[in-house]
Amino acid sequence: MYGTLAILAGFVFLYSLSSRGLERTPVNGAIVFCAFGLIFGPLGFGYLTLDPSAETLRTLAELTLAVLLFADAANANLGVLKGSVGIPRRLLVVGLPLTIALGFGAGIVLFDGLTLFEIAIIATMLAPTDAALGKAVVTNPSVPEPIREGLNVESGLNDGICVPILFLFLALATKSGGDHSAAHLAVALLAEEIGIGLGVGIVLTAVATWLLKRCSGRGWLTESWRQLPVVTLAVACFAGAQSLGGSGFIAAFAGGLLFGRLAGEKKEGLLLSAEGTGDTLALITWVVFGSSVIGHSIESLTWEALLYAVLSLTAIRMLPVFLVLSGLGLRTKEKLFIGWFGPRGLASIVFAVIVLNEQLPGNSTIMVTAVCTIVLSVVGHGLSANPLVSRLFAKASQARQ
């Protein structure tokens, strides 16, 4: 155990020293973290003995995603978002269901051995995009603000919206839905997940921000403890909503949006620790994913899973996005850019672990398809982010300045 901790700590230290330099290259952090886990894990040198339980990996990925969602939402430019709300609204209300439907159709063609509900599970678990993997795009000032904010809001909300849909298909696949009809179960789950998630995120953040302002104004906060309130608030929003049966991801994102609005100019200093904590948790999650999950899934890889993964990242995502963004005045290259930058990462890992715990007959196919899609996304979106932004938007950004 101590040897593993020493290697992991040394890697984190070395990466932190070179993080700014790596940000300027096409290689993103997730690629480095997964590669490190794969090379030093059981399939490589065998120095890392990271073999967590499915529940441990799920908890780690969930907390990572919650902190990152809260921080990204708090940093959102609400003024720009109000003027371009059509992009995320169309992506979430129309584009997301179309993506799941198209993924379902592709799954029917490719996966003969799966039930219809298992195929629907694959389509749902690979539909939400990852805010962390898309960070190189949503934080790049060269990308037009409406596109940045639209992608940020989409990635912040689509995973929370997909949670009740996933649970619906899981209930139908395991026949645990009782006597309720599918439509009734879907509406009930969606209302519960979203309603409780929004309520918990807004109430907790409003109360916590008021207390933070009052105590800070009276000088009760020391500099060392000043780094913790935002991190703990993000976790509280997530865990509170989850414990009440709501979506913790929606709670974290909604709480982050409200915190960014209420904290005003002081939010930047308060958010630094949350961003650092989220990045550290993401590093550990991707290392574990590379050393444990990828290695265990390689032997089960099939051409059907690989082809579905490629389609999931291209046609299944890009075609619905291109269609729903028509009429918003976006150029063709901008619609294609938004369609391509729908990376799959932490949310899909969380969903995959949830599905794994259900012991479905098609678990092996479901897991290898999810892992293959995530790996291709980490590499493909990571290597293409900076070059595509430079090629498509850099000149326009210089002209605006």
C-alpha positions in Angstrom: 0.0 0.0 0.0 2.7 2.5 0.9 4.6 1.8 -2.2 1.5 2.5 -4.3 1.0 5.8 -2.3 4.6 6.8 -2.8 4.4 6.3 -6.6 1.1 8.0 -6.8 2.3 11.0 -4.7 5.4 11.3 -6.8 3.4 11.3 -10.0 1.0 14.0 -8.7 4.0 16.1 -7.7 5.7 15.8 -11.1 2.5 16.5 -13.0 1.8 19.6 -10.9 5.2 20.9 -11.8 4.5 20.5 -15.6 0.8 21.1 -15.7 0.9 24.6 -17.4 3.3 23.3 -20.0 1.1 20.3 -20.8 -2.0 22.6 -21.1 -0.3 24.1 -24.2 0.0 20.7 -25.8 -2.7 18.5 -27.4 -2.1 16.0 -24.5 -4.7 16.6 -21.8 -4.5 15.5 -18.2 -6.9 12.5 -18.6 -4.7 11.0 -21.2 -1.6 11.3 -19.0 -3.4 9.9 -15.9 -4.9 6.9 -17.8 -1.6 6.2 -19.5 0.2 6.3 -16.1 -2.3 3.9 -14.5 -2.1 1.6 -17.5 1.7 1.6 -17.7 2.3 1.2 -13.9 -0.7 -1.0 -13.3 -1.2 -4.8 -13.6 -0.9 -4.8 -17.4 2.3 -2.8 -17.3 5.1 -2.9 -14.7 2.7 -3.9 -11.9 3.9 -1.3 -9.5 0.4 0.1 -8.8 -1.9 -2.2 -6.8 -5.0 -0.2 -7.2 -8.0 -2.6 -7.3 -10.9 -0.8 -5.6 -14.4 -2.2 -5.3 -17.0 -1.0 -7.7 -18.7 1.0 -5.0 -15.4 2.8 -4.1 -14.8 3.7 -7.7 -18.4 4.9 -8.0 -18.1 7.1 -4.9 -14.7 8.6 -6.1 -16.1 9.4 -9.6 -19.3 10.8 -8.2 -17.5 13.2 -5.7 -15.1 14.2 -8.4 -17.9 15.1 -10.8 -19.9 16.9 -8.1 -17.0 19.2 -7.2 -16.1 19.9 -10.8 -19.7 20.6 -11.7 -20.1 23.0 -8.8 -16.9 24.9 -9.7 -17.7 25.0 -13.5 -21.2 26.3 -12.8 -20.0 28.9 -10.4 -17.6 30.2 -13.1 -20.3 30.4 -15.7 -21.0 33.8 -17.2 -24.8 34.1 -16.6 -24.9 37.3 -18.7 -23.7 35.6 -21.8 -25.8 32.5 -21.0 -29.0 34.5 -20.9 -28.4 35.8 -24.4 -27.6 32.3 -25.8 -29.8 30.0 -23.8 -31.2 28.5 -27.0 -28.0 26.4 -27.4 -28.1 24.4 -24.2 -31.9 24.3 -24.2 -32.1 22.7 -27.6 -29.2 20.4 -26.7 -30.9 19.2 -23.6 -34.6 19.2 -24.5 -34.3 17.8 -28.0 -30.7 16.8 -28.7 -30.3 14.5 -25.7 -33.4 12.4 -26.3 -32.5 12.2 -30.0 -28.9 11.1 -29.1 -30.3 8.3 -26.8 -32.8 7.2 -29.5 -30.1 7.1 -32.2 -27.8 5.2 -29.9 -30.6 2.8 -29.2 -31.1 2.2 -33.0 -27.4 1.6 -33.5 -27.3 -0.8 -30.6 -30.1 -2.9 -32.1 -28.1 -3.3 -35.2 -24.8 -4.2 -33.5 -25.7 -6.1 -30.3 -27.7 -9.2 -31.1 -27.1 -10.8 -27.7 -28.6 -7.9 -25.6 -32.2 -7.2 -24.6 -33.8 -4.0 -25.8 -33.6 -2.6 -22.3 -29.9 -3.4 -22.0 -29.3 -1.6 -25.4 -31.3 1.3 -24.0 -29.0 1.3 -21.0 -25.9 1.6 -23.2 -27.4 4.4 -25.2 -28.3 6.3 -22.0 -25.1 5.8 -20.1 -23.0 7.1 -23.1 -25.2 10.1 -23.8 -24.1 12.6 -21.2 -21.0 14.7 -21.8 -18.1 15.4 -19.4 -17.4 18.9 -18.2 -13.9 17.9 -17.0 -12.8 16.5 -20.3 -14.3 19.5 -22.1 -12.5 22.0 -19.9 -9.9 22.8 -22.5 -12.7 24.1 -24.7 -15.1 25.8 -22.2 -12.2 27.7 -20.6 -10.5 28.7 -23.8 -11.2 32.4 -24.6 -10.7 31.8 -28.3 -14.0 29.9 -28.4 -17.0 32.3 -28.7 -18.7 32.7 -25.3 -22.1 31.5 -26.4 -20.6 28.2 -27.5 -18.5 27.9 -24.3 -21.4 28.6 -22.0 -23.7 26.4 -24.0 -21.4 23.4 -23.8 -20.7 24.1 -20.1 -24.4 24.1 -19.2 -25.1 21.1 -21.3 -22.4 19.0 -19.7 -23.5 20.2 -16.3 -27.1 19.2 -16.6 -27.3 16.2 -19.0 -25.8 13.7 -16.6 -28.3 14.6 -14.0 -31.2 14.3 -16.5 -29.9 10.9 -17.6 -29.9 9.5 -14.1 -33.7 8.9 -13.9 -33.8 7.6 -17.5 -31.0 5.1 -16.6 -32.8 4.0 -13.5 -36.0 3.6 -15.5 -34.3 1.2 -18.0 -32.5 -0.6 -15.2 -35.9 -1.1 -13.4 -37.4 -2.5 -16.6 -34.4 -4.6 -17.4 -34.5 -6.2 -13.9 -38.3 -6.2 -13.8 -38.2 -4.2 -10.5 -40.6 -1.6 -11.6 -43.6 -3.2 -9.9 -47.0 -2.7 -11.4 -46.2 0.9 -12.6 -46.2 1.5 -16.3 -43.1 2.7 -18.0 -44.5 6.1 -18.7 -45.6 6.6 -15.1 -42.3 5.4 -13.7 -40.4 7.7 -16.1 -42.3 10.8 -15.1 -42.1 10.0 -11.4 -38.3 9.4 -11.5 -37.7 12.5 -13.6 -39.7 14.7 -11.4 -38.2 13.3 -8.2 -34.6 13.5 -9.4 -34.8 17.0 -10.9 -37.1 18.5 -8.4 -35.3 17.3 -5.3 -31.9 18.1 -6.9 -32.8 21.7 -7.7 -34.4 22.2 -4.4 -31.5 20.9 -2.3 -28.9 22.7 -4.4 -30.7 26.1 -4.2 -31.6 25.9 -0.5 -28.2 24.7 0.7 -26.3 27.1 -1.4 -28.5 30.1 -0.4 -28.1 29.4 3.3 -24.4 28.5 3.1 -23.5 31.6 1.1 -25.4 33.8 3.5 -23.5 32.3 6.4 -20.2 32.5 4.5 -20.7 36.2 3.9 -21.7 37.0 7.4 -18.8 35.1 9.0 -16.3 36.4 6.5 -17.5 40.0 7.1 -16.9 39.6 10.8 -13.4 38.2 10.2 -14.2 34.8 11.7 -12.6 32.9 8.8 -8.9 32.1 8.9 -7.0 31.9 5.7 -6.4 28.2 6.0 -10.0 27.3 6.6 -11.1 29.7 3.9 -10.2 27.1 1.4 -12.8 24.5 2.5 -16.3 26.0 2.5 -16.9 25.8 -1.3 -15.6 22.2 -1.5 -17.7 21.1 1.4 -20.7 22.9 0.0 -20.4 21.1 -3.3 -20.2 17.7 -1.5 -23.2 18.7 0.7 -25.3 19.6 -2.3 -24.5 16.3 -4.0 -24.8 14.1 -1.0 -27.9 15.8 0.4 -29.8 15.4 -2.9 -28.7 11.8 -3.3 -29.8 10.9 0.2 -33.3 12.4 -0.4 -33.7 10.5 -3.7 -32.8 13.4 -6.0 -30.0 14.0 -8.5 -26.8 15.0 -6.8 -25.4 16.2 -10.1 -28.2 18.6 -10.7 -28.0 19.8 -7.1 -24.2 20.5 -7.5 -24.7 22.3 -10.8 -27.7 24.4 -9.6 -25.8 25.2 -6.4 -22.8 26.3 -8.3 -24.8 28.6 -10.6 -26.4 30.2 -7.5 -23.1 30.5 -5.6 -21.5 32.2 -8.6 -24.3 34.7 -8.7 -24.4 35.4 -4.9 -20.7 35.4 -4.3 -20.1 38.0 -7.0 -16.5 39.3 -7.3 -15.3 37.2 -4.3 -16.0 33.9 -5.9 -12.7 33.6 -7.7 -10.6 33.3 -4.6 -13.1 31.0 -2.9 -13.3 28.7 -6.0 -9.6 28.1 -6.3 -9.5 25.4 -3.7 -12.6 23.7 -5.2 -11.0 23.6 -8.6 -7.8 22.2 -7.2 -9.6 19.6 -5.2 -11.7 18.6 -8.3 -8.5 18.3 -10.4 -6.8 16.1 -7.8 -9.8 13.8 -7.5 -10.0 13.6 -11.3 -6.4 12.6 -11.4 -6.9 9.8 -9.0 -10.1 8.6 -10.7 -8.4 8.4 -14.1 -5.3 6.7 -12.7 -7.6 4.1 -11.1 -9.6 3.8 -14.3 -6.4 3.2 -16.3 -4.9 0.7 -14.0 -7.9 -1.3 -13.0 -10.9 -0.9 -15.3 -9.2 -0.6 -18.7 -7.0 -3.6 -18.0 -9.9 -5.8 -17.0 -11.9 -4.9 -20.1 -9.3 -5.3 -22.9 -9.8 -9.1 -23.1 -13.5 -8.7 -23.7 -13.1 -6.2 -26.5 -15.2 -6.9 -29.7 -15.5 -5.2 -33.0 -19.2 -4.5 -32.3 -18.2 -2.6 -29.1 -15.4 -0.7 -30.9 -17.7 0.3 -33.8 -20.5 1.4 -31.4 -17.9 3.5 -29.5 -16.8 5.3 -32.7 -20.4 5.9 -33.7 -21.3 7.1 -30.2 -18.6 9.8 -30.4 -19.4 10.8 -34.0 -22.7 10.2 -35.8 -24.8 9.4 -32.7 -23.8 12.6 -31.0 -23.1 14.9 -34.0 -26.1 14.3 -36.1 -28.7 15.3 -33.5 -26.7 18.3 -32.4 -26.4 19.5 -35.9 -30.1 19.2 -36.5 -31.3 20.8 -33.3 -29.0 23.8 -33.6 -30.4 24.8 -37.0 -31.9 28.3 -37.1 -29.7 29.7 -34.3 -27.4 31.6 -36.7 -24.5 29.3 -36.1 -22.1 28.5 -38.9 -21.7 24.9 -40.1 -18.2 24.6 -38.6 -19.6 25.8 -35.2 -22.4 23.3 -35.2 -19.9 20.5 -36.1 -17.6 21.7 -33.4 -20.3 21.6 -30.7 -21.3 18.2 -31.9 -17.8 16.8 -31.8 -17.0 18.2 -28.3 -19.3 15.9 -26.4 -16.6 14.0 -24.5 -17.6 11.0 -22.4 -15.9 10.5 -19.0 -16.8 10.7 -15.4 -20.5 10.5 -15.7 -20.3 7.4 -18.0 -17.9 5.8 -15.5 -20.4 6.4 -12.7 -23.3 5.0 -14.8 -21.2 2.0 -15.8 -20.5 1.1 -12.2 -24.2 1.5 -11.3 -25.1 -0.9 -14.1 -22.3 -3.3 -13.1 -23.8 -3.6 -9.6 -27.1 -4.8 -11.1 -25.6 -8.0 -12.5 -27.4 -7.9 -15.8 -26.9 -10.8 -18.3 -25.2 -8.4 -20.8 -22.9 -6.7 -18.3 -19.8 -7.8 -20.1 -20.8 -6.2 -23.4 -22.2 -3.1 -21.6 -19.0 -2.5 -19.7 -16.6 -3.1 -22.6 -18.6 -0.8 -24.8 -18.6 2.0 -22.1 -14.9 1.6 -21.4 -14.0 1.6 -25.1 -16.1 4.8 -25.7 -14.5 6.5 -22.7 -11.0 5.6 -23.8 -11.5 6.8 -27.4 -13.1 10.0 -26.0 -10.1 10.7 -23.7 -7.7 10.3 -26.5 -9.7 11.8 -29.4 -11.1 14.8 -27.6 -7.9 15.4 -25.7 -5.7 15.4 -28.8 -8.1 17.5 -30.9 -9.2 20.2 -28.5 -6.4 22.7 -28.8 -5.6 22.2 -32.5 -9.3 22.5 -33.5 -9.8 25.6 -31.4 -6.7 27.2 -32.9 -7.8 26.3 -36.4 -11.4 27.4 -36.1 -11.5 30.3 -33.7 -8.0 31.7 -33.0 -8.1 34.2 -35.9 -11.7 35.3 -35.0 -10.6 35.8 -31.4 -7.7 38.0 -32.4 -10.0 40.1 -34.6 -12.4 40.6 -31.7 -9.6 41.8 -29.5 
